[in-house]
């Protein structure tokens, strides 16, 4: 009797149409899963809040022959920064203050290094990683420094190997290690201590707190104000043509890789957004088609359903036989998606190996949960609409 009931309820259903719907569901969910997986794997590179962000640019003036003979300056003044801020493509801007005195750093064992360095300062909001120890008050003898990762790399792989007896030191060993600091200027000199408290991937220099540099410039150096060595820009998109034109018209120089990086990130984000949107639309349209199939199946079997209901079959029984069939059909796309995802990721990994040989594409938990979530959603949608269509079909005159 159960087989007969199934035949009565499902005999008029077009399984070819259902198969096409399931294939569309597989394609849609797979696109969404691949998109989310790529985004999560490249999240650090694409993030607008990390060290690789294209929302921050450092600009400076180009050095010409007039600068060589002292007839021109490469510094920025307050009026220039005000004009930079007024540009529509720039959200905010702030100048780097530089030391107006000589700075000498001396290390002890095992490094035994004595070298002249330079300091810059800028507000905390422009620094990607700000340690809690990066503070200074007048009277304190230890000056905290945030060292750029690039500066550390130049020291470790460029300068240090050429000097006999100077070892390469890991980042972790340099942190919080105190060094002798000598500052000398027009108004005197002072011996202090300094320590590296953190590293920055965004700013390529040695950054000290503004409070220290203001005090040292006023009491040791020249005491000049309103002069800035470079300017940090906060922008919405570094690849904005209007921004590039503004920089070019004013003779400002920045790292071209940052501009290209910004353009590349924008294109990747757009590609992933479009891919995810297409996948999402396919899933929505597939669920809509599934509802239409349910309605069509109930409509075709309306006479049989009325007959079975009049013979004593409950609506819940009829619902159970039809719902079970849809759930089984929904399980097939779910299984197929889990089979396809590793194959798709393997293909993407092969393509990435050509450009990023050390990059390993991992499948996150969120990606594995997505097909299950879509399956649960489709089951809920089927249950709601099947129950409604059955009630309307059987109880209607």
Protein Blocks (a to p, Z undefined) as FASTA:
>chain_A
ZZmmmmmmmmmpcfklmmmmmmmmmmmmmmmmmmmmmmmmmmmmmpckbmkbckbccddd
dddfklmnopacfbdcfklmmmmmmpmklmbdcdddddfbdcddddddfklpaddddddd
ddfklpmbdcfklccdehiabdcddddfklmmmmmmmmmmmpghiacddfklmgopacdd
ddddfkbccddddddfbdcfkbgcddddfklmmmmmmmmmnopghiafbdcdddfblklm
klmmmmmmnopacdfklmmmmmmmmmmmmmmmmmmmmmmmmmmmmmmmmmmmmmmmmmmm
mmmmmmmmmnopafklmmmmmmmmmmmmmmmmmmmmmmmmmmmmmmmmmmmmmmmmmbcc
dddfklmmmmmmmmmmmmmmmmmmmmmmmmmmmmpZZ
